[in-house]
Amino acid sequence: MSLEDRAKATAKNLEGKAQEAMGEFTGDPEDKAEGKAKQAEAELRQTVENIKDEVKKSID
C-alpha cells in the first residue's frame, strides 16, 4: 500500500470522527451518520490496501 493511500484513509477517518463528534455536539443526526459513514469508508480502504499488501508479499 502506498504511503499516500494510507494517509488519505487516515485523513478520511479523522474527518469522519470530527464530523461525528460535531453531530453529537450539535445534536445533528445527519452529521453524525455522515461521520460514521466516512469512518467506515476509511476502514474499508485500509482493509483493501492491507489485502493488496498481503497479495504482493505472497507474490514476491
C-alpha positions as CSV (number, residue, x, y, z in Angstrom):
1,M,0.0,0.0,0.0
2,S,1.4,3.3,-0.9
3,L,2.0,5.8,1.9
4,E,-0.2,8.3,0.1
5,D,-3.2,5.8,0.2
6,R,-2.7,5.2,3.9
7,A,-2.5,8.9,4.6
8,K,-5.7,9.5,2.6
9,A,-7.5,6.7,4.5
10,T,-6.3,8.1,7.9
11,A,-7.4,11.6,6.9
12,K,-10.8,10.3,5.9
13,N,-11.1,8.5,9.3
14,L,-10.1,11.6,11.2
15,E,-12.6,13.7,9.2
16,G,-15.3,11.3,9.9
17,K,-14.5,11.2,13.6
18,A,-14.6,15.0,13.7
19,Q,-17.9,15.2,11.8
20,E,-19.5,12.5,14.1
21,A,-18.3,14.4,17.2
22,M,-19.7,17.7,15.8
23,G,-23.0,15.9,15.0
24,E,-23.1,14.6,18.6
25,F,-22.3,18.1,20.0
26,T,-24.9,19.9,17.9
27,G,-27.5,17.1,18.0
28,D,-27.5,16.8,14.2
29,P,-28.1,13.1,13.4
30,E,-27.3,13.6,9.8
31,D,-23.8,14.9,10.5
32,K,-23.3,12.1,13.0
33,A,-24.3,9.5,10.4
34,E,-22.2,11.0,7.7
35,G,-19.2,11.0,10.0
36,K,-19.7,7.3,10.8
37,A,-20.0,6.6,7.1
38,K,-16.7,8.3,6.4
39,Q,-15.1,6.2,9.1
40,A,-16.5,3.1,7.6
41,E,-15.2,4.1,4.1
42,A,-11.7,4.7,5.6
43,E,-11.7,1.4,7.3
44,L,-12.7,-0.3,4.0
45,R,-9.9,1.5,2.2
46,Q,-7.4,0.3,4.8
47,T,-8.6,-3.3,4.5
48,V,-8.4,-3.3,0.8
49,E,-4.9,-1.8,0.9
50,N,-3.9,-4.4,3.5
51,I,-5.1,-7.2,1.2
52,K,-3.1,-5.7,-1.6
53,D,0.0,-5.7,0.6
54,E,-0.5,-9.4,1.5
55,V,-1.0,-10.4,-2.1
56,K,2.1,-8.6,-3.1
57,K,4.1,-10.2,-0.3
58,S,2.9,-13.7,-1.4
59,I,3.9,-13.0,-5.0
60,D,7.4,-11.7,-4.1
